[in-house]
Amino acid sequence: MILQSLKEYYDRKPELPREGWEIKEIPFLVLINPDGEFVGFEDTREAKGKKFRAKPFLVPSLGEKKGAGIKSNLFWENIEYMFGIPVPTEAKNAPNPDRVKRQHQEFRKRIESITGTCKTLEAVRRFYGSNYLEVIRNDKSWGDVLKLNQSLLFSVVECGPVTNDPELRGLIDAARTGRGIKGRCMLTGIEAEIVPLEPPIKGVHGANTSGASLVSVNNDIVNGVNTGPTPAFASFLKKQGYNSPIGKTASFAYTTALNYLLGKDSRQKLLIGDATTVFWSEKKSNFENDMPFFFSEPPKDDPDRNTQTVRELYRAIWTGAYVVPDESNRFYSLGLSPNSARIAVRFWHVDSVREVGRRLKQHVADLAITHDARIEPALPMQWLLRSIAPQEDIEKIPPNLTGEMVRAVLEGTPYPVTLLQAALRRCRAEQGKKDKRTGRQVPNVPYERAALIKACLNRSLRFNNPKHEKELAMCADPANTNIGYRLGRLFAVLEKIQSDTNPGINATIRDRFYGAAASTPVTVFGILMRLSNHHLAKLEKEKPGLAVIRKKLIGEIMCPIMDFPSHLDLADQGRFAIGYYHQTQDLWTKKP
């Protein structure tokens, strides 16, 4: 289903390269004149912020992954293939000169295999008849080319890159003949040349930069025996891609579509945890470009990307003003994560555009909670995950948790329990957290974490609520009689009374007692109530009016509480955190 959907996407995108071609960013062109004489290197890179970005060119595609063998691209390659010059790297300090020689021979062999003739092709052939090695080493740009060690492409002076010549393109297309094993393609169901190694897929965060495989079998057949690192994956002595036969044309189509979605400039890609996620629809839809804004971070100032329009769209999503497209065509969401030289599918979701949009709006509504007016209201997935990660290091989030959370959002199901557990653990772990710069307390139930806890609890109640519990509101709810929620409010009031009595205090009761108060209330609330009596007595002398207000608030909260429970279950610990957060926000909000 994944591969078929990607192929369908390729078929409806006429701007994508056709079979046998690909878009490749090439930092340097090898300039030659019509007589094949080397002129120099042309730097195509342009400054993009603090980095340089190479210019993209349409070049012939190899059609499959290189693997460990010697396979050459046509008219474009790295230094070793194009010039036969060994290049030491960090991973390969002493390149094998014999292998480099064979690589260079393969590159030239592919050029010589082109039948027919044209001026551009003859210029390249004449280049290899000249004494080019000494000339290129003396070029002023050779040091940069050698240091970068990336792909190069031939270009003829005043004509441009050789692959721009329509006459040469025709010769390249005519020389492309199927010489491989034929079979029935499992994507199209028709007889076709089967590709043994899938074309490389690039752009998955953390995967091999040279490309990884979505469909592959790492085995080999030697003397009729199934060998290789993973022989058990093969069957009927079929080698590599012949275990899952996919035609060369179909393989090119779905990998080209996926590489386009994973491209650097793609607006249909985002990173959630360790999963690189792409979105597309069966038919053209604006929702393809809007969808990532439900998960991504607010846009930064960038004059090249129409930031104001993007910012308005982003604000509409997080204020509930976004209008869900009323479209019934199918919408696809694919999450990919690195797995050595392969790509693992973290999640795959298919639904209609209308239904996905409705569920995303529900996700935004579930997260809605009162907050300081100076705080950005957006709650992208990265911020939510960072709020439950130790030291806010998102790399420490369990990989499967990200996929489960995205799946819950897209399917409209309860968020994983492990998400609530992680959020509550961070609340306890950070109960005494201080700002490293000022030394003052920082919230252990910040906005993002409180929104996540509220969403987890409310989603859970919609699917399983035998006690008919009330859903948590956006802001402080005096009518909510849940014991966990009431005790959270009470704890916030007792903490505020302490800070009213001791302005500027660096440590409050939260530092010592939050964890116990949220899990085993009976062990600490007796102590806290006695301590608050001393604080209130002092407050009555200094600010008698404020003392009366605080006493009335304690009485209102304590009214339905008959006794302090010995322990709170996970859900009530979550309600404790929300009650504490709601009441703290209310206490620090100026009243008219």
C-alpha positions as CSV (number, residue, x, y, z in Angstrom):
1,M,0.0,0.0,0.0
2,I,2.8,2.4,0.8
3,L,4.7,1.8,-2.4
4,Q,1.6,2.0,-4.5
5,S,0.5,5.3,-2.9
6,L,3.9,6.8,-3.6
7,K,3.9,5.6,-7.2
8,E,0.4,7.2,-7.6
9,Y,1.8,10.5,-6.2
10,Y,4.7,10.3,-8.7
11,D,2.2,9.8,-11.6
12,R,0.3,12.9,-10.7
13,K,3.4,15.1,-10.4
14,P,4.6,15.9,-14.0
15,E,7.3,18.2,-12.6
16,L,9.2,15.3,-11.1
17,P,12.1,13.8,-13.2
18,R,11.0,11.1,-15.7
19,E,12.4,7.6,-15.6
20,G,16.2,7.5,-16.0
21,W,16.8,11.0,-14.7
22,E,17.1,12.6,-11.3
23,I,17.7,16.0,-9.7
24,K,21.2,16.2,-8.1
25,E,22.9,19.1,-6.3
26,I,26.4,19.4,-7.7
27,P,28.8,22.0,-6.2
28,F,31.3,22.1,-9.0
29,L,31.1,21.8,-12.8
30,V,34.1,20.6,-14.9
31,L,34.3,23.2,-17.6
32,I,35.7,22.1,-21.0
33,N,35.7,23.8,-24.4
34,P,34.3,22.1,-27.6
35,D,37.8,20.7,-28.3
36,G,37.7,18.9,-25.0
37,E,40.4,21.1,-23.3
38,F,40.0,21.7,-19.6
39,V,39.1,25.3,-18.8
40,G,38.5,25.3,-15.1
41,F,36.0,24.4,-12.3
42,E,32.8,26.4,-11.9
43,D,31.5,26.8,-8.3
44,T,27.7,26.6,-8.3
45,R,27.3,27.1,-4.6
46,E,25.3,30.0,-3.2
47,A,25.1,31.3,0.3
48,K,21.9,30.2,2.2
49,G,22.2,31.8,5.6
50,K,25.4,30.6,7.2
51,K,25.7,27.6,4.8
52,F,26.4,27.2,1.1
53,R,23.9,25.3,-1.1
54,A,24.9,23.7,-4.4
55,K,22.8,24.3,-7.5
56,P,20.5,21.4,-8.6
57,F,20.9,19.8,-12.1
58,L,19.0,17.2,-14.0
59,V,21.3,14.2,-14.5
60,P,21.1,10.6,-15.7
61,S,20.0,8.3,-12.8
62,L,21.8,5.0,-12.1
63,G,18.5,3.5,-11.3
64,E,19.7,1.5,-8.3
65,K,21.8,1.7,-5.2
66,K,25.6,1.3,-5.8
67,G,26.1,-1.0,-2.8
68,A,29.7,-2.3,-2.4
69,G,30.2,-2.9,-6.1
70,I,31.7,-0.6,-8.8
71,K,28.9,1.2,-10.6
72,S,29.3,4.5,-12.3
73,N,26.9,7.3,-13.1
74,L,26.9,8.9,-16.6
75,F,28.7,12.2,-17.1
76,W,28.7,13.0,-13.4
77,E,30.5,11.3,-10.5
78,N,33.0,11.9,-7.7
79,I,36.8,12.6,-8.2
80,E,37.8,9.0,-8.1
81,Y,35.4,7.9,-10.8
82,M,35.8,10.9,-13.1
83,F,39.5,11.4,-12.9
84,G,40.9,8.2,-11.4
85,I,42.6,10.2,-8.6
86,P,42.5,8.4,-5.1
87,V,41.0,10.7,-2.4
88,P,41.8,9.9,1.2
89,T,38.9,10.3,3.7
90,E,38.4,9.9,7.4
91,A,36.8,6.5,6.8
92,K,39.4,5.5,4.1
93,N,42.9,6.9,4.8
94,A,44.5,4.8,2.1
95,P,42.2,4.2,-1.0
96,N,42.9,1.1,-3.0
97,P,44.6,2.4,-6.2
98,D,43.5,-0.7,-8.2
99,R,39.9,-0.1,-7.2
100,V,40.1,3.5,-8.1
101,K,41.5,2.6,-11.5
102,R,38.6,0.2,-12.1
103,Q,36.1,2.9,-11.0
104,H,37.6,5.3,-13.5
105,Q,37.5,2.7,-16.3
106,E,33.9,2.0,-15.5
107,F,33.1,5.7,-15.8
108,R,34.8,6.0,-19.2
109,K,33.3,2.8,-20.4
110,R,29.8,4.1,-19.8
111,I,30.6,7.2,-21.9
112,E,32.0,5.1,-24.7
113,S,28.9,2.9,-24.6
114,I,26.7,5.8,-25.9
115,T,25.9,5.0,-29.5
116,G,25.6,7.9,-32.0
117,T,27.3,11.2,-31.8
118,C,26.8,14.9,-31.1
119,K,29.1,17.9,-30.4
120,T,28.7,17.7,-26.6
121,L,29.5,14.0,-26.5
122,E,32.6,14.4,-28.7
123,A,33.8,17.2,-26.5
124,V,33.8,14.9,-23.4
125,R,35.5,12.1,-25.3
126,R,38.2,14.5,-26.5
127,F,38.8,15.5,-22.9
128,Y,39.9,12.0,-22.0
129,G,42.2,12.0,-25.0
130,S,44.1,15.0,-23.5
131,N,46.6,15.3,-20.7
132,Y,44.0,16.5,-18.2
133,L,45.4,15.3,-14.8
134,E,48.2,17.8,-14.5
135,V,46.0,20.7,-15.7
136,I,43.2,20.1,-13.2
137,R,45.7,19.7,-10.3
138,N,47.0,23.2,-11.1
139,D,43.6,24.8,-11.2
140,K,43.0,27.4,-8.5
141,S,39.8,25.7,-7.3
142,W,41.3,22.2,-7.1
143,G,42.0,22.5,-3.3
144,D,38.3,23.3,-2.7
145,V,37.1,20.5,-5.0
146,L,39.4,18.0,-3.4
147,K,38.4,19.0,0.2
148,L,34.7,18.9,-0.6
149,N,35.0,15.6,-2.5
150,Q,31.5,15.5,-3.9
151,S,29.9,14.9,-7.3
152,L,31.2,16.7,-10.4
153,L,29.4,17.3,-13.7
154,F,30.9,18.1,-17.2
155,S,29.9,21.4,-18.7
156,V,30.8,22.9,-22.1
157,V,31.8,26.5,-22.3
158,E,28.9,28.7,-23.6
159,C,26.6,25.7,-23.8
160,G,26.2,24.8,-20.1
161,P,26.0,21.4,-18.4
162,V,26.3,18.5,-20.9
163,T,23.0,17.0,-19.6
164,N,21.2,20.1,-20.7
165,D,21.9,19.3,-24.4
166,P,18.6,17.8,-25.8
167,E,20.6,15.9,-28.5
168,L,22.7,14.2,-25.9
169,R,19.7,13.5,-23.8
170,G,18.1,11.7,-26.7
171,L,21.2,9.5,-27.0
172,I,21.2,8.7,-23.3
173,D,17.6,7.7,-23.4
174,A,18.2,5.5,-26.5
175,A,21.1,3.8,-24.8
176,R,19.0,2.8,-21.8
177,T,18.0,-0.8,-22.5
178,G,16.8,-3.5,-20.1
179,R,19.4,-6.1,-19.6
180,G,18.3,-7.5,-16.2
181,I,16.1,-10.4,-15.2
182,K,12.4,-10.0,-16.0
183,G,9.5,-10.9,-13.8
184,R,6.1,-9.9,-12.6
185,C,6.2,-6.6,-10.7
186,M,4.3,-6.8,-7.5
187,L,3.3,-3.1,-7.7
188,T,1.9,-3.0,-11.2
189,G,1.3,-6.7,-11.9
190,I,2.9,-6.6,-15.3
191,E,6.0,-8.2,-16.7
192,A,9.0,-5.9,-16.3
193,E,12.7,-5.7,-15.7
194,I,13.2,-6.4,-11.9
195,V,15.5,-4.1,-10.0
196,P,18.0,-6.0,-7.8
197,L,18.9,-3.0,-5.6
198,E,16.4,-0.2,-5.0
199,P,17.5,3.4,-5.8
200,P,18.8,5.1,-2.7
201,I,16.4,7.1,-0.5
202,K,17.8,10.2,1.0
203,G,16.6,12.8,3.6
204,V,15.6,10.5,6.5
205,H,17.1,12.1,9.6
206,G,19.9,9.9,11.1
207,A,20.1,7.6,8.1
208,N,23.1,7.1,5.9
209,T,23.7,10.4,4.0
210,S,24.5,8.5,0.8
211,G,21.1,6.9,0.9
212,A,19.3,4.0,2.6
213,S,16.8,1.3,1.4
214,L,13.2,0.9,2.2
215,V,12.9,-2.5,0.4
216,S,16.0,-4.7,0.4
217,V,17.3,-8.2,1.2
218,N,21.0,-8.5,2.1
219,N,21.9,-12.0,0.8
220,D,23.8,-13.7,-2.0
221,I,23.7,-17.0,-3.9
222,V,27.0,-18.8,-4.3
223,N,27.2,-22.2,-6.0
224,G,23.5,-22.8,-5.4
225,V,23.8,-22.0,-1.7
226,N,22.0,-19.1,0.1
227,T,24.8,-17.1,1.8
228,G,25.4,-13.5,2.9
229,P,24.8,-11.7,6.2
230,T,21.0,-12.5,6.3
231,P,20.4,-15.7,4.3
232,A,17.3,-16.6,6.2
233,F,15.5,-13.6,4.7
234,A,15.6,-15.1,1.2
235,S,13.5,-17.9,-0.3
236,F,13.7,-20.2,-3.3
237,L,17.4,-19.1,-3.7
238,K,16.4,-15.7,-5.0
239,K,19.0,-13.0,-4.7
240,Q,18.5,-9.4,-3.3
241,G,15.6,-7.6,-4.8
242,Y,14.3,-10.7,-6.6
243,N,12.8,-11.8,-3.3
244,S,10.3,-9.0,-3.5
245,P,10.2,-8.3,-7.3
246,I,9.6,-4.7,-8.2
247,G,9.9,-3.4,-11.7
248,K,12.6,-0.9,-12.5
249,T,10.1,1.7,-13.7
250,A,7.9,1.3,-10.6
251,S,10.9,1.3,-8.3
252,F,12.1,4.5,-9.9
253,A,8.7,6.1,-9.5
254,Y,8.1,5.5,-5.8
255,T,11.7,6.3,-4.8
256,T,11.7,9.5,-6.8
257,A,8.4,10.5,-5.2
258,L,9.7,9.7,-1.7
259,N,13.0,11.6,-2.3
260,Y,11.0,14.6,-3.4
261,L,8.9,14.5,-0.3
262,L,12.0,14.1,1.8
263,G,13.9,16.9,0.0
264,K,15.5,19.9,1.8
265,D,12.8,22.3,0.4
266,S,9.9,20.0,1.0
267,R,6.9,21.6,2.7
268,Q,5.4,18.2,3.3
269,K,8.0,16.9,5.7
270,L,8.8,17.4,9.3
271,L,10.8,15.7,12.1
272,I,8.8,14.3,15.1
273,G,11.2,12.8,17.6
274,D,13.4,10.4,15.6
275,A,10.8,9.9,12.9
276,T,11.0,11.9,9.7
277,T,7.3,12.2,8.6
278,V,5.9,13.0,5.2
279,F,2.4,13.8,4.1
280,W,0.6,13.7,0.8
281,S,-2.9,13.2,-0.6
282,E,-4.4,11.1,-3.3
283,K,-5.3,14.2,-5.3
284,K,-3.9,17.7,-5.2
285,S,-5.0,19.5,-1.9
286,N,-3.9,22.6,0.0
287,F,-4.0,20.4,3.1
288,E,-0.8,18.7,1.9
289,N,1.1,21.9,2.7
290,D,-1.0,22.9,5.8
291,M,-0.7,19.6,7.6
292,P,2.9,20.0,8.9
293,F,2.0,23.2,10.8
294,F,-0.1,21.2,13.2
295,F,3.2,19.6,14.4
296,S,6.0,21.9,13.5
297,E,7.4,24.9,15.4
298,P,6.4,28.5,14.8
299,P,8.1,30.0,11.6
300,K,11.2,32.2,12.0
301,D,11.7,35.4,10.1
302,D,12.6,34.4,6.5
303,P,11.9,36.8,3.7
304,D,12.2,34.1,1.1
305,R,9.2,32.0,2.4
306,N,6.4,34.6,2.7
307,T,6.7,34.4,6.5
308,Q,3.7,36.6,7.3
309,T,1.3,34.3,5.4
310,V,2.8,31.3,7.1
311,R,2.5,32.9,10.5
312,E,-1.1,33.8,10.0
313,L,-1.9,30.2,9.0
314,Y,0.0,29.0,12.1
315,R,-1.9,31.3,14.4
316,A,-5.2,30.2,12.9
317,I,-4.4,26.6,13.7
318,W,-3.6,27.2,17.3
319,T,-6.4,29.6,18.0
320,G,-9.0,27.2,16.4
321,A,-9.8,29.5,13.5
322,Y,-8.4,27.1,10.8
323,V,-11.1,25.8,8.5
324,V,-10.8,22.1,7.8
325,P,-10.9,21.3,4.1
326,D,-14.1,19.5,3.1
327,E,-12.4,16.9,0.9
328,S,-13.0,13.2,0.8
329,N,-9.9,12.1,-1.1
330,R,-7.4,9.9,0.8
331,F,-4.6,11.4,2.8
332,Y,-1.4,9.5,3.7
333,S,1.0,10.0,6.6
334,L,4.3,8.0,6.7
335,G,6.8,8.1,9.5
336,L,10.3,6.8,8.8
337,S,13.3,6.3,11.1
338,P,16.9,5.1,10.4
339,N,17.9,1.5,10.9
340,S,21.5,1.0,9.9
341,A,21.6,1.0,6.0
342,R,17.8,0.6,5.9
343,I,14.8,2.7,6.7
344,A,12.2,1.5,9.3
345,V,8.5,2.4,8.9
346,R,7.6,3.9,12.3
347,F,3.9,4.5,11.3
348,W,1.6,4.5,8.3
349,H,-1.8,6.1,8.4
350,V,-4.5,6.4,5.6
351,D,-7.7,8.4,5.9
352,S,-9.7,11.1,4.2
353,V,-8.5,14.7,4.2
354,R,-11.7,15.7,6.0
355,E,-11.3,13.2,8.8
356,V,-7.6,13.9,9.3
357,G,-8.3,17.6,9.5
358,R,-11.1,17.0,12.0
359,R,-8.8,14.9,14.2
360,L,-6.0,17.4,14.1
361,K,-8.4,20.2,15.3
362,Q,-9.5,17.9,18.1
363,H,-5.9,17.4,19.0
364,V,-5.5,21.2,19.2
365,A,-8.7,21.5,21.3
366,D,-7.5,18.8,23.7
367,L,-4.3,20.7,24.3
368,A,-5.9,24.0,24.9
369,I,-5.3,25.3,28.5
370,T,-4.9,28.7,30.2
371,H,-1.5,30.2,30.0
372,D,0.5,33.5,30.4
373,A,-0.5,35.9,27.7
374,R,3.2,36.4,26.9
375,I,3.6,32.7,26.0
376,E,3.4,31.5,22.4
377,P,0.1,29.6,22.3
378,A,1.4,27.0,19.8
379,L,2.1,23.5,21.1
380,P,4.0,21.6,18.3
381,M,4.9,18.0,18.8
382,Q,8.6,18.8,19.3
383,W,7.8,21.1,22.2
384,L,5.5,18.6,23.8
385,L,8.1,15.8,23.6
386,R,10.8,18.1,24.8
387,S,8.8,18.9,27.9
388,I,8.8,15.2,29.0
389,A,12.4,14.5,28.1
390,P,15.2,14.4,30.8
391,Q,17.2,17.7,30.4
392,E,14.8,18.5,27.6
393,D,16.9,16.3,25.4
394,I,14.5,14.9,22.8
395,E,17.0,12.2,21.9
396,K,16.2,10.5,25.3
397,I,12.6,10.0,24.3
398,P,11.8,6.3,23.6
399,P,11.6,5.9,19.8
400,N,8.3,4.0,19.8
401,L,6.6,6.7,21.9
402,T,6.8,9.3,19.1
403,G,5.1,6.9,16.7
404,E,2.4,5.9,19.2
405,M,1.6,9.6,19.9
406,V,1.4,10.6,16.2
407,R,-0.8,7.5,15.5
408,A,-3.1,8.6,18.4
409,V,-3.5,12.1,16.9
410,L,-4.2,10.8,13.4
411,E,-6.6,8.1,14.5
412,G,-8.3,10.1,17.2
413,T,-7.6,7.4,19.9
414,P,-6.3,7.9,23.5
415,Y,-2.7,9.0,23.8
416,P,-0.4,6.3,25.1
417,V,-0.3,5.8,28.9
418,T,3.5,6.0,28.8
419,L,3.1,9.7,27.7
420,L,1.2,10.5,30.9
421,Q,3.6,8.6,33.0
422,A,6.6,10.4,31.4
423,A,5.0,13.8,32.0
424,L,4.2,13.1,35.7
425,R,7.8,11.8,36.2
426,R,9.2,15.0,35.0
427,C,6.9,17.0,37.3
428,R,8.3,15.1,40.3
429,A,11.9,15.2,39.0
430,E,11.8,19.0,38.5
431,Q,9.9,19.9,41.7
432,G,13.0,21.7,43.0
433,K,14.2,23.0,39.6
434,K,16.0,26.4,39.6
435,D,16.9,28.8,36.8
436,K,20.7,28.4,36.3
437,R,21.1,32.1,35.7
438,T,19.0,33.7,38.4
439,G,18.7,30.8,40.9
440,R,14.9,31.3,41.2
441,Q,12.3,28.6,41.0
442,V,11.0,27.6,37.6
443,P,7.6,25.8,37.1
444,N,7.7,22.0,37.4
445,V,4.3,21.9,35.6
446,P,5.0,24.3,32.7
447,Y,2.5,25.2,30.0
448,E,3.5,22.4,27.5
449,R,3.5,19.7,30.1
450,A,0.2,20.8,31.6
451,A,-1.4,20.8,28.2
452,L,-0.1,17.3,27.5
453,I,-1.4,16.0,30.8
454,K,-4.8,17.5,30.3
455,A,-5.1,16.1,26.8
456,C,-4.1,12.6,27.9
457,L,-6.7,12.6,30.7
458,N,-9.5,14.0,28.6
459,R,-8.9,11.6,25.7
460,S,-8.8,8.7,28.1
461,L,-12.2,9.7,29.6
462,R,-13.9,9.8,26.2
463,F,-13.1,6.2,25.6
464,N,-13.4,4.7,29.1
465,N,-15.3,6.6,31.8
466,P,-17.2,4.1,34.0
467,K,-17.3,6.6,36.9
468,H,-18.6,9.4,34.8
469,E,-15.7,11.6,35.6
470,K,-15.8,15.2,34.5
471,E,-13.4,16.3,31.8
472,L,-10.8,18.9,32.8
473,A,-11.6,22.5,31.7
474,M,-9.2,25.0,30.2
475,C,-8.9,27.1,33.4
476,A,-9.5,26.8,37.1
477,D,-12.8,24.9,37.7
478,P,-14.2,25.4,41.3
479,A,-17.0,22.9,40.4
480,N,-14.6,20.0,39.9
481,T,-14.8,17.9,43.0
482,N,-12.2,15.3,42.0
483,I,-10.0,14.7,45.0
484,G,-6.7,14.8,42.9
485,Y,-7.8,18.1,41.3
486,R,-8.9,19.6,44.6
487,L,-5.6,18.7,46.4
488,G,-3.6,20.1,43.5
489,R,-5.4,23.4,43.9
490,L,-5.0,23.3,47.7
491,F,-1.2,22.7,47.3
492,A,-0.9,25.8,45.0
493,V,-2.8,27.9,47.5
494,L,-0.6,26.8,50.4
495,E,2.5,27.5,48.4
496,K,1.2,31.0,47.5
497,I,0.5,31.7,51.2
498,Q,4.1,30.8,52.0
499,S,5.4,33.1,49.3
500,D,3.0,35.9,50.4
501,T,4.5,35.7,53.9
502,N,8.1,35.4,52.7
503,P,8.4,37.6,49.5
504,G,11.4,36.6,47.3
505,I,11.7,33.2,48.9
506,N,14.0,30.9,46.8
507,A,12.5,27.6,47.9
508,T,8.9,26.8,48.7
509,I,7.0,23.7,49.9
510,R,7.1,22.5,46.3
511,D,10.8,21.7,46.5
512,R,10.3,19.2,49.3
513,F,6.7,18.0,49.2
514,Y,5.3,18.1,45.7
515,G,6.1,14.5,44.8
516,A,4.7,13.1,48.1
517,A,1.6,15.4,47.9
518,A,0.8,14.2,44.4
519,S,1.1,10.5,45.2
520,T,0.6,9.9,48.9
521,P,-1.3,13.0,50.2
522,V,-2.0,11.7,53.7
523,T,1.8,11.7,54.5
524,V,2.3,15.4,53.9
525,F,-0.9,17.4,53.9
526,G,-1.2,17.3,57.7
527,I,2.2,18.9,58.0
528,L,1.4,21.4,55.2
529,M,-1.8,22.5,56.9
530,R,-0.1,23.1,60.2
531,L,2.7,25.0,58.5
532,S,0.1,27.2,56.6
533,N,-1.5,28.2,60.0
534,H,1.8,29.8,61.0
535,H,2.1,31.6,57.7
536,L,-1.5,32.8,57.9
537,A,-0.9,34.1,61.5
538,K,2.0,36.2,60.2
539,L,0.0,37.3,57.1
540,E,-2.9,38.5,59.4
541,K,-0.6,41.0,61.1
542,E,1.0,42.3,57.8
543,K,-1.9,42.0,55.3
544,P,-5.2,41.1,57.1
545,G,-7.3,41.6,54.0
546,L,-5.2,39.2,52.0
547,A,-5.2,36.7,54.8
548,V,-9.1,36.7,54.8
549,I,-9.1,36.0,51.0
550,R,-6.6,33.1,51.4
551,K,-8.7,31.5,54.2
552,K,-11.9,31.7,52.2
553,L,-10.2,30.1,49.3
554,I,-8.9,27.2,51.4
555,G,-12.4,26.8,52.9
556,E,-13.9,26.6,49.4
557,I,-11.4,24.0,48.2
558,M,-11.5,21.9,51.4
559,C,-15.4,21.9,51.7
560,P,-16.0,18.5,49.9
561,I,-12.8,16.9,51.2
562,M,-13.6,14.6,54.2
563,D,-10.1,13.1,54.6
564,F,-6.7,13.0,52.8
565,P,-6.4,9.8,50.8
566,S,-3.5,7.4,51.4
567,H,-2.6,7.4,47.7
568,L,-3.7,8.7,44.3
569,D,-3.7,6.6,41.1
570,L,-2.0,7.7,37.9
571,A,-5.1,9.6,36.6
572,D,-5.6,11.5,39.8
573,Q,-1.9,12.3,40.0
574,G,-2.4,13.9,36.6
575,R,-5.5,15.8,37.9
576,F,-3.4,16.9,40.8
577,A,-0.9,18.4,38.4
578,I,-3.6,20.2,36.4
579,G,-5.3,21.5,39.6
580,Y,-2.0,22.8,40.8
581,Y,-1.3,24.4,37.4
582,H,-4.8,25.9,37.1
583,Q,-4.8,27.4,40.6
584,T,-1.2,28.8,40.2
585,Q,-2.3,30.5,37.0
586,D,-5.4,31.9,38.7
587,L,-3.4,33.2,41.7
588,W,-0.8,35.0,39.6
589,T,-3.4,36.5,37.3
590,K,-4.4,40.1,38.1
591,K,-8.1,40.4,39.0
592,P,-10.2,43.4,38.0
